[in-house]
Amino acid sequence: MSNTINYTDAPSDIEQALERAVVVSDLLPSPSELVSKGEKEKITIAVDKHSLDLFKKYAKRHNTKYQPMINGVLSSYADKFLNK
């Protein structure tokens, strides 16, 4: 049994959408790049359960803690948009 998918018969609207698609670079680093050391300040913050569950899932998968990963996302955002 073959798992090969043939896309030659795709509807024209899908084909046109794929032709117009633009590759964009990721805004955020990968989960493995989010863990960093540096000066920290403890805060209390409320985050969406969905977001927290995602960070916990990736932290478990990469055998790390989720809080440094969240910090990494915040740091990447600050570096990209606030230090201009």
N, CA, C and O of each residue as an XYZ file, in Angstrom:
336
protein
N       0.842     -1.188      0.000
C       0.000      0.000      0.000
C       0.880      1.242      0.000
O       1.795      1.361      0.815
N       0.608      2.151     -0.898
C       1.417      3.352     -1.035
C       0.779      4.514     -0.283
O      -0.433      4.719     -0.356
N       1.608      5.280      0.445
C       1.131      6.469      1.153
C       1.399      7.737      0.359
O       1.272      8.840      0.890
N       1.767      7.591     -0.900
C       2.072      8.743     -1.731
C       0.787      9.497     -2.050
O      -0.225      8.896     -2.412
N       0.838     10.807     -1.913
C      -0.319     11.650     -2.215
C      -0.042     12.375     -3.513
O       1.024     12.966     -3.686
N      -0.987     12.334     -4.414
C      -0.853     13.000     -5.700
C      -1.664     14.289     -5.661
O      -2.888     14.253     -5.532
N      -0.989     15.421     -5.773
C      -1.657     16.710     -5.704
C      -1.947     17.303     -7.086
O      -2.359     18.459     -7.183
N      -1.744     16.553     -8.120
C      -1.942     17.099     -9.455
C      -3.403     17.392     -9.758
O      -3.700     18.180    -10.657
N      -4.318     16.772     -9.024
C      -5.742     16.985     -9.260
C      -6.351     17.938     -8.245
O      -7.556     17.884     -7.998
N      -5.544     18.809     -7.653
C      -6.050     19.758     -6.663
C      -6.975     20.761     -7.341
O      -6.745     21.140     -8.489
N      -8.030     21.195     -6.631
C      -8.918     22.218     -7.204
C      -8.123     23.476     -7.560
O      -7.117     23.778     -6.917
N      -8.563     24.197     -8.566
C      -7.801     25.349     -9.068
C      -7.637     26.444     -8.014
O      -6.611     27.125     -7.998
N      -8.636     26.629     -7.124
C      -8.496     27.672     -6.115
C      -7.370     27.350     -5.138
O      -6.687     28.260     -4.668
N      -7.169     26.094     -4.831
C      -6.058     25.697     -3.953
C      -4.734     25.881     -4.684
O      -3.760     26.379     -4.120
N      -4.717     25.476     -5.932
C      -3.499     25.632     -6.729
C      -3.109     27.104     -6.836
O      -1.933     27.446     -6.713
N      -4.087     27.970     -7.063
C      -3.813     29.400     -7.177
C      -3.318     29.969     -5.844
O      -2.411     30.801     -5.817
N      -3.912     29.518     -4.753
C      -3.480     29.982     -3.432
C      -2.038     29.568     -3.163
O      -1.257     30.350     -2.622
N      -1.687     28.353     -3.535
C      -0.318     27.878     -3.324
C       0.674     28.658     -4.191
O       1.799     28.922     -3.766
N       0.264     29.019     -5.386
C       1.142     29.795     -6.266
C       1.378     31.195     -5.717
O       2.443     31.772     -5.935
N       0.396     31.750     -5.008
C       0.528     33.102     -4.441
C       1.153     33.093     -3.048
O       1.426     34.156     -2.491
N       1.380     31.921     -2.484
C       1.900     31.819     -1.120
C       3.283     32.456     -1.013
O       4.093     32.396     -1.938
N       3.523     33.062      0.134
C       4.803     33.712      0.404
C       5.415     33.055      1.637
O       4.740     32.890      2.654
N       6.664     32.686      1.553
C       7.367     32.095      2.688
C       7.771     33.217      3.628
O       8.376     34.203      3.206
N       7.436     33.066      4.907
C       7.820     34.052      5.911
C       8.675     33.372      6.969
O       8.482     32.196      7.276
N       9.611     34.114      7.519
C      10.447     33.549      8.566
C       9.683     33.567      9.886
O       8.817     34.415     10.100
N      10.007     32.637     10.755
C       9.367     32.573     12.058
C       9.768     33.775     12.892
O      10.920     34.208     12.870
N       8.800     34.311     13.629
C       9.058     35.431     14.526
C       9.827     34.953     15.749
O      10.709     35.650     16.250
N       9.491     33.778     16.220
C      10.036     33.302     17.487
C      11.032     32.172     17.279
O      10.946     31.436     16.296
N      11.968     32.035     18.195
C      12.932     30.937     18.106
C      12.271     29.606     18.455
O      11.165     29.576     18.996
N      12.947     28.524     18.146
C      12.438     27.199     18.478
C      12.458     27.005     19.992
O      13.183     27.713     20.690
N      11.678     26.063     20.511
C      11.662     25.832     21.964
C      13.043     25.576     22.554
O      13.320     26.004     23.675
N      13.910     24.888     21.825
C      15.243     24.601     22.364
C      16.100     25.856     22.487
O      17.071     25.862     23.243
N      15.760     26.914     21.761
C      16.524     28.157     21.826
C      16.000     29.123     22.886
O      16.585     30.185     23.100
N      14.910     28.766     23.546
C      14.262     29.696     24.468
C      14.833     29.696     25.879
O      14.536     30.596     26.665
N      15.634     28.719     26.204
C      16.171     28.625     27.558
C      17.484     29.391     27.619
O      18.445     29.049     26.929
N      17.520     30.423     28.444
C      18.743     31.218     28.565
C      18.963     31.619     30.014
O      18.039     31.619     30.827
N      20.178     31.951     30.307
C      20.537     32.417     31.639
C      20.685     33.923     31.603
O      20.968     34.498     30.551
N      20.502     34.551     32.717
C      20.658     35.994     32.798
C      19.949     36.498     34.036
O      19.337     35.728     34.776
N      20.038     37.788     34.251
C      19.400     38.383     35.412
C      17.885     38.254     35.280
O      17.318     38.552     34.229
N      17.243     37.810     36.346
C      15.801     37.598     36.338
C      15.148     38.407     37.443
O      15.771     38.727     38.455
N      13.888     38.730     37.230
C      13.071     39.376     38.253
C      11.766     38.609     38.335
O      11.085     38.415     37.328
N      11.420     38.175     39.528
C      10.190     37.404     39.710
C       8.976     38.316     39.632
O       8.946     39.399     40.217
N       7.960     37.840     38.878
C       6.697     38.566     38.760
C       5.549     37.564     38.854
O       5.761     36.353     38.801
N       4.362     38.074     38.989
C       3.163     37.243     38.903
C       2.423     37.672     37.652
O       2.215     38.864     37.424
N       2.029     36.712     36.848
C       1.358     37.016     35.593
C       0.276     35.971     35.339
O       0.463     34.793     35.643
N      -0.826     36.391     34.795
C      -1.894     35.476     34.395
C      -1.806     35.291     32.884
O      -1.771     36.265     32.132
N      -1.769     34.042     32.448
C      -1.692     33.742     31.014
C      -2.838     32.811     30.639
O      -3.417     32.142     31.495
N      -3.155     32.777     29.354
C      -4.201     31.879     28.872
C      -3.807     30.435     29.154
O      -2.649     30.054     28.987
N      -4.775     29.638     29.581
C      -4.527     28.230     29.873
C      -3.989     27.511     28.637
O      -3.081     26.686     28.734
N      -4.555     27.833     27.484
C      -4.117     27.212     26.235
C      -2.625     27.461     25.999
O      -1.886     26.543     25.642
N      -2.191     28.700     26.199
C      -0.785     29.043     25.996
C       0.108     28.328     27.005
O       1.152     27.783     26.648
N      -0.307     28.336     28.255
C       0.486     27.687     29.298
C       0.611     26.186     29.041
O       1.687     25.609     29.197
N      -0.496     25.564     28.647
C      -0.462     24.125     28.339
C       0.516     23.831     27.204
O       1.222     22.823     27.230
N       0.552     24.712     26.212
C       1.476     24.521     25.090
C       2.925     24.595     25.563
O       3.743     23.752     25.195
N       3.245     25.603     26.380
C       4.606     25.719     26.894
C       4.985     24.515     27.751
O       6.104     24.010     27.658
N       4.063     24.059     28.576
C       4.349     22.891     29.416
C       4.595     21.655     28.563
O       5.472     20.848     28.872
N       3.831     21.505     27.499
C       3.989     20.363     26.595
C       5.375     20.373     25.952
O       6.073     19.359     25.950
N       5.769     21.533     25.403
C       7.079     21.622     24.759
C       8.215     21.518     25.768
O       9.264     20.953     25.458
N       8.026     22.048     26.956
C       9.054     21.941     27.983
C       9.285     20.474     28.350
O      10.423     20.029     28.497
N       8.206     19.748     28.492
C       8.330     18.333     28.827
C       9.020     17.582     27.700
O       9.870     16.728     27.948
N       8.659     17.894     26.471
C       9.243     17.239     25.303
C      10.744     17.508     25.212
O      11.503     16.637     24.788
N      11.179     18.711     25.608
C      12.592     19.083     25.517
C      13.316     18.983     26.865
O      14.442     19.458     27.017
N      12.652     18.360     27.833
C      13.239     18.109     29.145
C      13.781     19.395     29.783
O      14.929     19.453     30.223
N      12.943     20.400     29.819
C      13.316     21.668     30.426
C      12.114     22.230     31.176
O      11.080     21.569     31.270
N      12.238     23.424     31.702
C      11.145     24.054     32.437
C      10.425     25.041     31.522
O      11.031     25.636     30.631
N       9.129     25.204     31.754
C       8.341     26.062     30.872
C       8.557     27.554     31.143
O       8.434     28.361     30.221
N       8.874     27.938     32.371
C       9.023     29.364     32.666
C      10.169     30.019     31.891
O       9.990     31.120     31.370
N      11.341     29.380     31.795
C      12.400     29.977     30.969
C      12.005     30.066     29.492
O      12.453     30.966     28.782
N      11.180     29.148     29.037
C      10.727     29.207     27.655
C       9.834     30.429     27.439
O       9.974     31.138     26.443
N       8.920     30.671     28.373
C       8.061     31.853     28.279
C       8.927     33.107     28.312
O       8.697     34.043     27.546
N       9.921     33.128     29.195
C      10.843     34.258     29.273
C      11.574     34.450     27.944
O      11.788     35.580     27.505
N      11.951     33.352     27.313
C      12.632     33.440     26.025
C      11.772     34.086     24.951
O      12.261     34.876     24.143
N      10.490     33.745     24.947
C       9.568     34.356     23.978
C       9.456     35.854     24.247
O       9.520     36.660     23.319
N       9.289     36.224     25.507
C       9.193     37.639     25.851
C      10.470     38.392     25.485
O      10.411     39.510     24.972
N      11.615     37.782     25.748
C      12.895     38.411     25.420
C      13.057     38.580     23.912
O      13.524     39.620     23.447
N      12.669     37.555     23.146
C      12.756     37.645     21.686
C      11.858     38.749     21.159
O      12.247     39.495     20.260
N      10.678     38.854     21.705
C       9.750     39.909     21.298
C      10.336     41.280     21.609
O      10.314     42.181     20.771
N      10.858     41.426     22.822
C      11.440     42.706     23.226
C      12.623     43.072     22.333
O      12.751     44.219     21.907
N      13.486     42.095     22.051
C      14.640     42.354     21.194
C      14.219     42.781     19.795
O      14.834     43.670     19.206
N      13.191     42.164     19.269
C      12.764     42.448     17.903
C      12.006     43.760     17.783
O      12.210     44.497     16.818
N      11.139     44.070     18.736
C      10.243     45.200     18.563
C      10.498     46.398     19.477
O      10.113     47.519     19.144
N      11.132     46.179     20.610
C      11.279     47.265     21.565
C      12.655     47.901     21.568
O      12.827     48.995     22.107
N      13.617     47.255     20.990
C      14.991     47.787     20.988
C      15.366     48.413     19.657
O      16.536     48.401     19.277
N      14.407     48.952     18.956
C      14.689     49.566     17.647
C      15.094     50.995     17.801
O      15.368     51.669     16.809
